[in-house]
Amino acid sequence: MCRKPGRAGLLALALSFTITGAATAETVVRPQFTVEERYDSNPAFDAVASSDFVTRLSPAVHVTSGSRKLKFKGAYELSAAFYQKETGLDYTSQSADLEADLAVSNGLKVDFRDTLKKSRDSIVALDAGVQTDYAEIFSNTAELGFTKEITEKAALEITIEDSVIDFDSPSLVDTRVDGASASWRYAYTDLAAFKMGYVYSRYHFETDGAGDEDVHKVSIELSKKFSESLSASLSAGLVLSGDGARADWAIDASAVKEFKWGAVNAGFTRDITHSSGLSGELSVANRLYAGVAKTLGESSGLTLSLSLGDTVSEPSGEVDIASYDAKLGSYWQPRGWMRISGGYSHFEQRGEGAPDEDFDRDQVFINVTLTPLNWSI
């Protein structure tokens, strides 16, 4: 098991943010409840699929608080899933999010983020375009950032981050990442900005024979709003890992075009990261994506998203996975306190290395989310 992050200092700082502004802040508590019915053609991620229906009940609570200097947001969700046939897959997941932003002075801002998830699913791996066997997954990411405005157009940003992914399965590798970054941002016009930065990350893999991996990345980013409806950004950088013995590159390119009826977005990312517990090595993750959002009325709409992913571990190439994901969704909000959503998704995974099982997965869902009231304190 991977040791849990020691973040007493970060949590204490976040708490001090809350105490500082509690006397003057208005606090709003918003309870929420979601019920969902889902058809899953392959709930166990097997090459030989066995479909099932799953009912999910998800109570949650959201808290916001704000004053002139302090802004605070917190959320907690408990989600219980019940399978009709495969009752052994039933599980309960929990997630909690904390955000605190403090304006120390006119030119200095401090922000804190902490996200915790515990689930018996493949949620963490799915974020990387990979689905694995069911396992108890604990993940926690804490981030502390400082932004100092040097001039009206220039700012310095410093971030410290600590994250952990811990599995109860012996076949999956617990991973911890500690890192820090520094960047300088300059807005040379009201519609365009330039950013250059450095990121250091240390990856610790809990597996025999695996040592810590240090990763250094330097990058340059350009972002521009070409018109009221068109914006784009491009970030590219050099990555050194393996004590500087391996050189690679990273990129993040995206564009958004807005129309009267909705918006279209597209992008491509390439980064050096971990392999979601599949190996004790770094991985090169590539992802190409596109999406369309169409507004049908003031309270309804449609969304379509497509993505192609590829994950390869380095230097052994033990993990070599290609994936394809397509999602179609819709929503309707007949009342301010009620939202009805539905959709369909198709996922394919093909592995040249581990995991070596290829599989497809189709899901159809409908859910109702109720937000009955807000409590002001």
QUIUR-V629792 format. One line per field, one symbol per residue. burial: + if it has 24 or more other C-alpha atoms within 12 Angstrom, else -. A space follows every 50 residues. Layout:
BEGIN
burial=???
END
This chain:
BEGIN
burial=-+--+-+--++-+++-++-++-----+-+++++++++++++++++----- ++++++++++++++++--+++++++++++++++-----++++++++++++ +++-----++++++++++++++++++-++++++++++++++++++++++- ----+++++++++++++----++++++++++++++++-----++++++++ ++++++-----+++++++++++++------++++++++++++-----+++ +++++++-----++++++++++++++++++++++++++++++++-----+ ++++++++++++++----++++++++++++++------++++++++++++ +--++-+++++++++++++++------
END
